[in-house]
């Protein structure tokens, strides 16, 4: 078959699959694993040819095993022939510029600009994808082509151009003219098309589902053996569906054992108006410090490192290809001495092991858990592995080697400042230990089916792994490049996965997994390591700066094209630290702090866990008048407590609080201060005054604020919630504690009882000034218990007020029980309740209780008599006044006398038994008893005389 020609960077057609990569990237299937093995010779890899020739010249089919010297230095041995890149290492762009001109026909400035353009396209893609009529997005002629058609899409393009350079163009969909008939369908995304194909045709023989040049492409045949699809019988590179024979001869997928496809690949493609069928060549995975340098897997296989990264806890990591981990079986990675890598020697073999790199952690090749393509095609995955436990002392660099100076890659390495999604037409370069540095353009983005480690001949289609990725026919690669970085400008794009080659060993395309998607699959996430240049001071800030005025600086993007987005500069003055943002132009500033004089500080560029290393500076701070501090603690609402006072002021000055509270603190480098005052409980209307001071400076004008602080509820000490009181033995007072000087208001059932001032009663000392606002201690209060409180449930509420600010109420629920009937033993409160029932006075006989309705008495209730009882509180009895005891049987004034009127009784009498009709018998009984006693005396006297 013919090898696809080199495609220029500037493409006019939109790339739907690229724009859809966030929701359904394309998919690629590989056939025969192409691990770079140890201890066997390998075919030489030619030097990087011109772009047009490179697609046909580099052999990538099934790499021959290559020898790996077994000498293993100690675990802490340094990487032979290489060294970390110190921040001060001189940077040269000469080699990179030459490579970009050679491979892409672009200047270095154009290459950097293309990377930044891709970043802007990636940022805009999510908002575009959500709009009706959106089809795709691509880079073309230095512009961002948005493919689609709708009023909303047009408005969004205008909005994007209005917020920056006019880089966005709205292009009509390439397939818009093709209106599907009743028998034709219109594909809308690579994910939808991939799932439909797997359901209807099956995964066997499927290579990829991608989108390019305004239409979808289904590539098949790549997983067959060399004998099954001879190159001479292969179809042209792109065959419209209408040209493919109905039988699908030459492009039929191999049937998996026990499965029968519902239709052929050609029949499936013929149903769609915007899908074409292509014959693919064999795809192979390429197992193989600065990114792109090699490592040895368990002493057996070779791969390339991708990008430095960090775990959520800040642990250094290396990202590489998931298939290098052997479905989780790989244990350890050792650094390959770059001097012996094929990218340097151009011949057989590999470099010696140069110390431990790290150990394998999470890995995924294909779907979740390294799963193969599901029958419904829904488990599309990625190809990523994480190396952790990086050797102590090894300095991972946020840069990619170009293999022009393998012994010292730092000066010419490409620095990484962020990530970007792949787009059709995007200029890209990749680095790997086998073929070194190669550049080209992205041809399509989609889902690729790659051969898994359990694939078996002859068709290698029993273990196909679905991977979201992109491809390039103008970029070459070789066995051992797997896991290496793909970049665009200074942005990371992907990790190398594999390549497609003809049966004659001629590579037709290189394939990578999309980095942004791959990083999202790592549990807990990972953070890419970024290159950050050290901050520098602006010329004016090297001299004298007045206190409070900005000290300004700048971060140069070089040797990168831009400063990493969302970066900050961390300022350190003594023990104080401050982070200030870096704007899009790389500028930053902070206010010069007091005291005046020589200021020594350090500044470091930071972005997440990435940092540049600190740079030290000095400046002279001149005195400046102190302005009144700002008090930021809000005053508009009442507060339950005043725990702190916060505000703003001159950095480095001292803020002093006075008034109803006091305290002091230092204004931070960010111009903010906060003083805790929770240890000074204050309530009511609180006045706070703040002043700034500094050595040798005049104090600032004062700033005053007034706060409303709600006092706490007072305490009730002689009544308990749920307590029962007897109606004839109520307490004399209600008492408790409150803040000294607070006004205490008492109410029962919402009816005011009394108001007093806490701590102002008899025996209390005069109030001290200021005690009304401070909780210096507890002050007692007491009011008279309300008289004539009816039997039943009641609620007591008590509040305290300071400066007109009332507390929430203290509430106590209690009950008053009716007094018992005269003569009956007082009954206790209901079971399970508390109460105070008074027993009869000792030595006093109880009065017998009369029947409720004695004979001869009129029907109806009889009111009980009040039984005498001792007072419940001091000498106060029910009603709160002393009883009137001038007449026996009288009740206390204010108490209701029982009505004992009955036949034989005079109405209104009290303290007497009810009449029974037997009152006349009492005198006779007394007379009879006297006669009997007198008779007994005479008898006794007579007997005595007889005896004598």
Buried (B, 14 or more C-beta within 10 A) or exposed (E): BEBBEBBBBBBEBBBBBBBBBBEBBBBBBBBBBBBBBBBBEBBEBBEBBEBEEBBBBBBBBBBBBBBBBEEBBEEEBBBBBBEBBEEEBEBBBEBBBBBBBBBBEBEBEBBBBBBBBBBBBBEBBEEBBEBEBBBBBBBBEEBBBBBBBEEBBBEBBEEBBEEEEEBBBBBEBBBBEBEBEEEBBBBBBBBBBBBBBBBBBBBBBBBBBBBBBBBBBBBBBBBBBBEBBEBEEBBEBBBEBEEBEEEBEBBBBBBBEEEEBEBBBBBBBBBBBBBBBBBBBBBBBBBBBBBBBBBBBBEBBBBBBBBBBBBEEEBBBBBBBBBBBBBBEBEBBBBBBBBBBBBBBEEBBBBBBBBBBBBBBBBBBBBEEBBBBBEEBBBBBBBBBBBBBBBEEBEBBBBBBBBBBBEBBBBBBBBBBBBBBBBBBBBBBBBBBBBBBBBBBBBBBBBBBBBBBEBEEBBBBBBBBBBBBBBBBBBBBBBBBBBBBBBBBBBBBBBBBBBBBBBEBBBBBBBBBBBBBBBEBBEEEBBBBBBBBBBBBBEEBEEEBEBBBBBBBBBEBEBBBBBBEEBBBBBBBEEBBBBBEBEEEBBBBBBBBBBBEEBEBBBBBBBBBBBBEBBEBEBBBEBBEBBBBBBEBEEEEEBEEBEEBBBBBBBBBBBBBBBBBEBBBBBBBBBBBBBEBEEBBBBBBBBBBBBBBBEEBEBBEBBEBEBBBBBBBBBBBBBEEEBBBBBBBBBBBBBBBBBBBBBBBBBBBEEEBBBBBBBBEEEBEEBEEEBBBBBEEBBBBBBBBBEEBEEEEBBBBBBBBBBEBBBBBBEBEBBBBEBBBBBBEBEEBEEEEEBBBBEBEEEEEEBEBBEEEEEEBEEEEBEBBBBBBEBBBEEBBBBBEEBEEEEEEBBBEBBEBBEBBBEEEEEEEBBEEBBEEEEEEEEEEEEEEEEEEEEEEEEEEEEEEEEE
